Structures are given as C-alpha cells and as structure tokens.
Amino acid sequence: MSQSEKKDEWSALLESQQQELLNMSAAELLDGEDIDALRKEKLSLLSAARAEIGRRRLAAAKTGLALKTAAHETKTDVIDIQTARAFVQSAMNDPRYTLAARKLDEMSDEDVVRIYQQLQKLRSDSE
C-alpha cells in the first residue's frame, strides 16, 4: 500500500467519523454522561488555561521590562553638569522648546540632568 493510499483511507475514516458526529443529536452525544460533572471539568480546564495565560503574560511583561531597563542602563552616560546646564540655557532661548520660567542656577543638578535628557530625546525624535 502506497503512502497516498494510506492517506486516502485515513482521510475517508476521519470524514466518516466527522459526519457521524455531526449527524448525532446532543442527547445522543451526552448519553450516559453526567452533564454537571462535564461542566465542572470544562470550567476547571478553562480556569487553568486562563491562569496559564496570565502567568505567560506576566513573564513576558517582566522580560520586556528587564530588557527595557537593561537597554536604558547601558545608554546612561555620565553627563557633565556644566554641559547640561549650558544646553538647557541655550534651549531656554530656543523657540522650538517651551520651558517653564525658572532660574537655571537655582535648579538642582538632578533637575538639570532630567531636563537635559528630555531635551536630548525630543531632539533625537525630531531628527
């Protein structure tokens, strides 16, 4: 028997089984089965599947966050505060940027670096 003949026999068997199932009534399909037990079993399977999906989504989110954090940490360079202050000062006079009215010399180094990084990101996004 050749491979294609075996495949044809298998296909014919599957098709006849499918037709038999499609032609059966619901009562015949469930004959002798405890409907409540089947319902509980299927609900349990569905609940387990939902829990597994949740675990996989959480794992994917954690992986994505770890990759994003790692990428951010590798991009973090040591920023010279004087360079950052000079850049922010020039941005205050640049009409492309709108900055709140502040005195640059009264801003903390952290604020200056944060604003500098935001301006750099804006600048790279616009290019």
PyMOL commands that set and color helices and strands:
alter all, ss='L'
color gray80, all
select helices_A, chain A and resi 3-23+26-29+35-75+81-92+104-106+109-126
alter helices_A, ss='H'
color red, helices_A
deselect
rebuild
show_as cartoon
